[in-house]
Amino acid sequence: MSNTLISNESVPNSKVDEQEEEINAKIFPLASLELTNQILDVVQRATVYRQLKRGANE
């Protein structure tokens, strides 16, 4: 972990800020672990009850 800190120190601050902004929400959820599990639970229940819409035309 200290290696990461050392490598970030050599990069200008603007580069570090750009790297932090490039976090993809599809890869790393921005919600907490508990909220992520609650959202997945709601989606799974909606799928079971066939209340989940799959596209704009449904």
C-alpha positions, 0 to 999 in steps of 0.5 A: 500500500505504501508503494501506491502512495509513493507513486502518487507523490511523483505525479502532479496533483492534477493527474491524481485528481483526474485519475480519481474522477475516472472511476467507473460506477459500473465497475466500482459501486459508489454506494455502501455495501449495505445499500448495494445489497438492498438495491440488488434485493429490490431488483431481484424481488421485482424480477420475481414478481415481473414488475421490472421493465426491460426496455423503453417500449414495455 
